[in-house]
């Protein structure tokens, strides 16, 4: 006994089988006779199966073609994106290679400049030490001296008389400054430079730097006097003082009135 299939009864889901001489049983118990009726039902079932298979094949082919097209489009888009990205990376790589070459060149130039600067610093260091020692020694020698300018000079042909004249002038100036008690500390008075129509600068050598400081800070210069009294400065000190005066003048022109010159002079 065979159970019927979908071709024999609408309530059946699967074909169980059939035979030439065997009866066919429906899924609900109905018995169908074998013979021509069964053969006709089998042929009709085969035709339906072929139709279903054909439709499924067509649907599958359509879905397959659609999937292929979608995949092809997506792949082409991805390939285009990757191609553009590779081109961009290649361009950046070329740019970085060029920059790296420039950086290597700059590094080499900087190394050469560094070597040159080190050599110059070594030479400059030795020169600076020498200049420092010379400047320090010169300041030590000058710290006991005063410079007196615009003081009338004696015209005697005798050197001793001119020296005596200068000493008396210095004593008068110390007295006018209220520093006559410091005159005993004066060791020597010299005129600098060759004789000319103008009074030459006078160098006053004292016994200590303290005498110079006292005369310049405590001495009170009388009014209506033309002489100028300064500390004995080195060339470096004079250049520095000139720069300070120039800066002071510039700031004064700009309206900065709270600055004033503070010189060690009287």
Order of alpha helices (4+ residues) and beta strands (2+ residues): beta-beta-beta-alpha-beta-alpha-beta-beta-alpha-beta-alpha
